[in-house]
Amino acid sequence: MVTTDIYQQLKNKNPVLRQRAMSKIVEEPTSESIPQLIEILSDENPNYRNGATQTLTVIGLPAIPALAEELINNDSHQVRASCVQAFSEIARFFPHDYPGETFPQVAIDALHKALNDPSSAIQVAATGALGTIGKPALEILLSALDTEDIALRLSVIQAIVSSNVLKGAEDDPKTIEDYDRIANLLSKIAEDETVDSYIRETAQAALTRMAASKVKTRY
C-alpha cells in the first residue's frame, strides 16, 4: 500500500531508494498519485521536483491531462518547465509504450500555447517536445516559423527536420508532401536576405541534413 511517506523518498539522496519509491507509486496508483506528484512540482527542492517529474513520465498517458492543465495555467516557471520536460520524455517513448495510438491533442495544444510562454527557455523546450511528438505537431511547428524571436525560430527549424516529424514510408504521398513542404519553406528562409544571417545558415544546414540523411525514407 502506498502511503504519503513514499513520496518523500523521491528526494532521497540514495538513487536506489528513489527508484524504489518511483516504482511503488507507479505500480500501486491511487486517485491521489497524480495530484500528489503535481503538487511536488512546486517544491523548492530541485531533486524532489525531478523525482516527481520522472515518476509522472513513467506514469505516462494517465498523467497527460494534469500536466497539460498545469502547463497552461500554473504561474510557476519551474512547474511549467517540469511539465514540458515530462511531455518531452513521454513523447520520446510513446510509440513504444502506446503502439498505434496518437499523442493526445490536449498535450499538443498545451505545448502550442507554451510557444508563447514568458520564458524563452520554456518556449524552446516546448518546441523540442513538439518535434519529438512528430507528425501530429507539424502544422504547429510550420506556423511557428514566422516568429520574430530568433532563438525560437532556430529551435523550430531544428524541430521540423527531426526524424519523428519526417519519418514515414517512401511511397506514402503524405510523407513526400510533408518533406517537400518543409524543404520549400526552408529554402525560402535560406534565400531571404532580409532574414537574420544565422537563421539563414541554420535553414541551409537543415536542408543539407535532410538531403544527406534521406530522412523521408525512414520508418
C-alpha positions, 0 to 999 in steps of 0.5 A, spaced: 500 500 500 502 506 498 502 511 503 504 519 503 511 517 506 513 514 499 513 520 496 518 523 500 523 518 498 523 521 491 528 526 494 532 521 497 539 522 496 540 514 495 538 513 487 536 506 489 531 508 494 528 513 489 527 508 484 524 504 489 519 509 491 518 511 483 516 504 482 511 503 488 507 509 486 507 507 479 505 500 480 500 501 486 496 508 483 491 511 487 486 517 485 491 521 489 498 519 485 497 524 480 495 530 484 500 528 489 506 528 484 503 535 481 503 538 487 511 536 488 512 540 482 512 546 486 517 544 491 523 548 492 527 542 492 530 541 485 531 533 486 524 532 489 521 536 483 525 531 478 523 525 482 516 527 481 517 529 474 520 522 472 515 518 476 509 522 472 513 520 465 513 513 467 506 514 469 505 516 462 498 517 458 494 517 465 498 523 467 497 527 460 491 531 462 494 534 469 500 536 466 497 539 460 492 543 465 498 545 469 502 547 463 497 552 461 495 555 467 500 554 473 504 561 474 510 557 476 516 557 471 519 551 474 512 547 474 511 549 467 518 547 465 517 540 469 511 539 465 514 540 458 520 536 460 515 530 462 511 531 455 518 531 452 520 524 455 513 521 454 513 523 447 520 520 446 517 513 448 510 513 446 510 509 440 513 504 444 509 504 450 502 506 446 503 502 439 498 505 434 495 510 438 496 518 437 499 523 442 493 526 445 491 533 442 490 536 449 498 535 450 499 538 443 495 544 444 498 545 451 505 545 448 502 550 442 500 555 447 507 554 451 510 557 444 508 563 447 510 562 454 514 568 458 520 564 458 524 563 452 527 557 455 520 554 456 518 556 449 524 552 446 523 546 450 516 546 448 518 546 441 523 540 442 517 536 445 513 538 439 518 535 434 519 529 438 511 528 438 512 528 430 507 528 425 501 530 429 505 537 431 507 539 424 502 544 422 504 547 429 511 547 428 510 550 420 506 556 423 511 557 428 516 559 423 514 566 422 516 568 429 520 574 430 524 571 436 530 568 433 532 563 438 525 560 437 525 560 430 532 556 430 529 551 435 523 550 430 527 549 424 531 544 428 524 541 430 521 540 423 527 536 420 527 531 426 526 524 424 519 523 428 516 529 424 519 526 417 519 519 418 514 515 414 514 510 408 517 512 401 511 511 397 506 514 402 504 521 398 503 524 405 510 523 407 513 526 400 508 532 401 510 533 408 518 533 406 517 537 400 513 542 404 518 543 409 524 543 404 520 549 400 519 553 406 526 552 408 529 554 402 525 560 402 528 562 409 535 560 406 534 565 400 531 571 404 536 576 405 532 580 409 532 574 414 537 574 420 544 571 417 544 565 422 537 563 421 539 563 414 545 558 415 541 554 420 535 553 414 541 551 409 544 546 414 537 543 415 536 542 408 543 539 407 541 534 413 535 532 410 538 531 403 544 527 406 540 523 411 534 521 406 530 522 412 523 521 408 525 514 407 525 512 414 520 508 418 
